[in-house]
Amino acid sequence: MTRLNFQLEATASGSRARAGRFRTLHNEVLTPTFMPVGTHAAVRAQRREDVLASGAQVLLANTYHLLLRPGTALFDQFGGIHRFMNWPRSVLTDSGGYQIFSLPGSRSISEAGAEFKSYVDHTMVRLSPESSIAAQRSIGSDIMMVLDQCVPSTVERAVAQAAMELTHRWAQRSLAARGDSPQALFGIVQGASYPDLRALSARVISDLPFDGFAIGGLAVGEGRDEREDCTAIVTELLPADRPRYLMGVGTTRDLLEAVHRGVDMFDCILPTALAKQGVAFTSIGRRDLRRAAYRRMEGPMDPDCDCSTCAQYSIAYLFHLQRVSEPVGWQLLGLHNVHFYMRLMRRMREHILADTWQDFYRSQRDLLDARDSYGRAPTHVTKAQRLEGKRKLGRYEVVVRDGVGRIRDTRSGEVMHSVSEPMEEARLLYVEQSRLVERLKGPAPLVVWDVGLGAAANAMAAIQAAEPAVSGMAGGSDVAGGSDVAGGRGEVAGAGEAAERRLLLLSFENDLDSLVLALRHPAWFKHLRHAAPRRLLADGVWVSASGAVEWRLLRGDFRETQAIAAAPDLIFFDPFSYRTDGALWTLAAFREMQKTCAARAVELFTYSYSTSVRAALLAAGFFVARGRGTGPKAETTIALSPLAAAGAHGRELLGREFLAKWQRSDAQAPLGVDPMDESWRAAVLGHAQFHDVGDGC
Ligand SMILES: [Zn+2]
């Protein structure tokens, strides 16, 4: 029985993510958990009651700093840190090892311990495994850490090995020094970035009777991949019945990845350190509150947050506080960030317990890392802006630039067609580039998928181009009511012999508020001055007077509705970006589309030309070509089904230079893939596009 009596409650399917609980001298701790850093017995710029309100269960304090100031005598007088800072919950103290080796200043190291110069009074201070434990006993933490020798994770092997072996010997001495203290003690696994040293260290340390195990020496110079690999190697070897703590890590994304690999506890200064720089972690990615885009923005910084900052202050006010360097701005942002971290950990725990971890993990990993792009399309203050109420519906709002309306998703801040005039972009990127009009002369009907109806710019551009082109093609004037099955495969024929369908346009959308909102403002959305959009909203279908064009709405989640839709010839893939519509950009979503397209010659057009989206399309089995640029975008992307690629397509397929660029990229993985599954990599590298070309004879 260890001092913490750790209970493993659940491990998520298909992951090492686990939920557990343990009891310290002060409270029960539910894991996974994050420990706010209180370096000098205070979380920077935070009141302890606010930290308590965030749900923090353990506070981390730094032995090194507290040893120098206020000194252990004061803790002895107060009977420990809990009474000194009036903190009723658990405290974990580090050993001082990390600071000795990471802070500037002279120091020496020997078998006995480390010697360094105090930054307070410049006297020499000795820290040995025994004196570190003695200091932590005075501080009275619930969980103490052994003294370790921390080296940069990138040092040469001999140095890493020597530091690891010294850490192992010090671990034994620390255990002996702890004696019968009721305080828990964690061992620390070292070994820099060498997998075999990490594995050896994990075995040696976990053979000792510690109450928990930490992974030290990461987040000190290595890349994210290396860190995650080392973490996975170590967690695999650590006993399941004691908590695991990844020291000093990291961003919200780092925490998610480490939980996925079996880590239970974290600490990091980032929530308060980045708050000082004006950066907030939010449910829609990072936000930089110093950006002028936020100057006038009303509403909370994070619409999905229940912290007191988000409940009480607008983003414009927080921007202003940053602007004038008002200390309370730092405090308010830090409060939110700590709250966000704690809430994220609770959500992780809930999903592990409910065994819905995998979906949660996939939905969060890119979102958490998303960088701030709010305000790329600045809006002008117009008379119309006073009609604020009319400009919002559900999660959308209208923004107007140069007299043309666009739809913004208020949760992510993203604007549809933000860089070009929407109808212009729809014509160039989708209608013209797909040669829609030309194709209407081919076998009928031409089936076009419009993924992401939005304000119907692409659909109306297609209809405007198709109507005059097909008016002479259809045999009569019988207005058919459309087929009974919603464009279901093989059910697309019209009702009468006279009304041959030339174009079947299928629009996919799960939230019609964007179209409803745009229809309220015909002055800004001129393309909607047509009978079709209102009829589509009312009946789910519109058929042109000639009967040649049918437009259908498939409402719901695209990944479900596409299964019942008529297979396409063309796909206009124009949803919001992955930050807003993450599920549509995943490898799984592209694979489903490719399956639907496998037996047909299909071309897909999308505005994205990100390396990772292109890699996902390749991994899913599409051939990928460069599309034309639009506005400031140098390129867009065209994906071809294998049958389309086998024909005379005239597209400019990406060559091997793309592979080289992709391999240099730090965003190689398609969105939403399991990091344990690397099959996509082989699918990209081995893609026929890069191996069968140029073989004309
Ligand atoms: Zn908040």
Residues whose N, C-alpha, C, O or C-beta is under 5 A from the ligand:
A	BS01	ZN	D302 C305 C307 T309 C310 H336
